[in-house]
């Protein structure tokens, strides 16, 4: 089961009161050279098993109540970390996985056909699977692999093959080590987030009589679904699909459940061999910048932990510290043919589900009840509405019944076709063509195709973010792929020194200051004073300083009812370095820059929907200027309002800010150079608000009636996970 999600965004994922260090000790992703792929490669953020045992890892000022954030350094950025050095695990893992494919291939029914669950993917890959689960303490504990325990022995009394005997000889110690590592991961993550989450994290039903206080208890109280997969792809060795580097075996998706723990894929043989299993490639993630990145695992990566959409259902929506949001990681698999029918890619994964008796957030049901509802609805042939099984009502999951994986209850698998008729996959979701004034028929009549495009006439495969929408075009993703906006000239670090920045801040004229810098973001400071004008009327005199070149810079009021964390509908003061904006060409710098009052379109986030400043007698009373140098940017303003909305001088205001130093298209601010926050102008107290995941960010300029209700999207959004853990790579 999976989500159609963008990027993350959740982010979409992601600054004052920082608990994370400003200087990361270990980067979440270490970018590597990769000569065989069109995409950058990266190693995962790595932590050792032993380091998680220590309350204080020797770096920083950790305490028992707030240990140094070893896990959060990776999980808040790209949502993935690798655990190394698990005691006695490496040898057990290789011994077990070496015999997995041969064992699976030996499990046949009386007619000689595969007696294990099997799925064929569009690229020709065949996947065969064993399934099982580990239940909570008191609920049954470690469960057997039924295809081994029941099917083989039931077939004419035959014994298991030698490969299955060897596989099973290592199975108990392997699963025990995974269970220990998973619980250690949960315990450490629980400690690192303890000051930022409410207690209890999840409440149980009245009949259960207990709550789940923290992440550790949620993990220990939930089911852990386990799968052993064997992938085979026919064809010439090394080929993905002729002429296409981006063709995936499994498209980008975000897993359901809280998180998964998996072993990196290995290439093994079904024939007895002394050859050591080798690591498989082809596992991609979409990183926190929206880039498709090839993960390069090594032999030291024992067990990899990757966050699922569950973090958006019962963690990120309860978080009190803006810096601590976890990121659900979109990922994909693109396999190459081995050119040898005896070879296969083998993989193990464990999905952690929330406890069955825990209350589903914002719904009058438990996760178990919601799960049963979906099972029954699907069994009755009822359709799954938009958003069900997802954290957002804008996401879509399409399922059909298949042979169940042994050991799992009513398992389903994802259909090849993700979008319905007259929908197109665009911005990580299925968009209705009618919402954009076109249809498949009208495009065909013009000898054109419905494609996911941007205003520059470029075509997306749907797995990129930006100003994207369905349109009729004769262009393709091959002939006119989406490219980045031209990068503007950046700071020269040899010139733009720390001393220059401190001098540029010029704080002496202001009474208050707060830092707005996001995690790994551009240093940004807000200075202000509450002053009286000549008539004794209070005003805000403020300066927003940005340690970067001028792409655009803005600050203003959030819309309390606005989409995208209050951005849509917000009234802001925005500076841009040019004029005569075009969504095709960007800003014309020869026209000169400006600063003015704007209101962001309530439905369309892209600047092309709200390019005209608001100019009237009210806005003219706001005095604003912008400053730009070869190093830094700032906005200064003096007013008692923004777009007529008065500042609350005796209380707090709900504010937003954003900045961009990459392009002149007034485009995306990234995950770090923006925030929503409340501010007390008198005391300087600031609180950063939670934000919607980037998965929810889609540019919609249709009527509000066409927006899906979030109610069905919330219902059972994690429940389906127990039915569908089948899409793991």
PyMOL commands that set and color helices and strands:
alter all, ss='L'
color gray80, all
select helices_A, chain A and resi 49-53+72-75+89-98+100-106+146-154+162-192+215-221+311-314+316-318+322-324+367-379+433-436+440-445+498-505+507-509+563-566+589-591+607-609+619-621+694-696+704-706+710-714+719-722
alter helices_A, ss='H'
color red, helices_A
select strands_A, chain A and resi 2-3+29-32+41-48+80-84+117-120+125-134+202-203+211-212+224-233+250-255+259-269+278-279+283-286+292-295+303-307+331-333+343-352+399-401+412-414+423-425+430-432+449-454+459-460+468-473+512-515+524-532+538-546+552-557+571-576+579-582+586-588+594-599+623-628+633-639+641-642+645-646+652-660+674-680+686-688
alter strands_A, ss='S'
color yellow, strands_A
deselect
rebuild
show_as cartoon
